[in-house]
């Protein structure tokens, strides 16, 4: 390129003067090419870094089946995946599938949400069943119940009108005449029915002997296709009671999963979505409880300094606390507790 630039009239002085200019221009062009190349490399590195970061996020929420899964520490509040360490079936027709899902090593503060195929289950009832959403349904069923005396309490909460029929036998001149029944008046408080009406014989001269009351009504049946039992890794936590009750021949009382935060999720295979293999299961949780050298207490915290101290002194790293400059960690923890934007 410099030779093309200086190929002008054959004047020695011109050539001598043009050479430095050509060299300067050539160097400038070369430098520009190098800058563009470096910029492209930087962009590629940045793109790769983003991809690597996204991959780590995906790995954190992946569901996998593993008999010997590595320990996963969860700090702060994070959405994490599952290591499924056991799968069982139960029910008269094997209609239920039980998944034992380990989410983290150690004791955790809480499991705030459970996701199946990235869909949050929402609020669970006291027994761990979902109470709304895609895995919850409501149907109407008919009920017929029989009681000998009044008052009595219905087995379900009615969603329709209630019919109370008294039934028994009618007698004429002390002799059996025929079976007799009819609707009677009543009052209701909650699910408790008190009969206020009565029946007489079907025709004049007959008497009625009560045998009991037959009640018919409709009620709502709420069906949950998912049940979740949570275990936060608390010391002394016994084996999961639902597994012992429903899969006792496969899950023993000694299977406590001591030192792990896990869930036992029961899926109803009559739900079409669950008939295609193992769904993706993840949880949003508050993770490890951290020792705070400033107070001597162990409690949940997202303080970065306490996180580092816990990780180094954990079973994962095994650093002796006496080998760490505790005063430095205390100073760092205090700084990280300050509510200043952009700090820690």
PyMOL commands that set and color helices and strands:
alter all, ss='L'
color gray80, all
select helices_A, chain A and resi 2-6+12-60+241-246+272-275+304-313+321-323+326-337
alter helices_A, ss='H'
color red, helices_A
select strands_A, chain A and resi 63-65+77-80+82-90+96-105+108-116+119-120+136-147+152-153+163-172+175-183+186-189+192-195+206-224+226-231+260-268+281-292+297-300
alter strands_A, ss='S'
color yellow, strands_A
deselect
rebuild
show_as cartoon
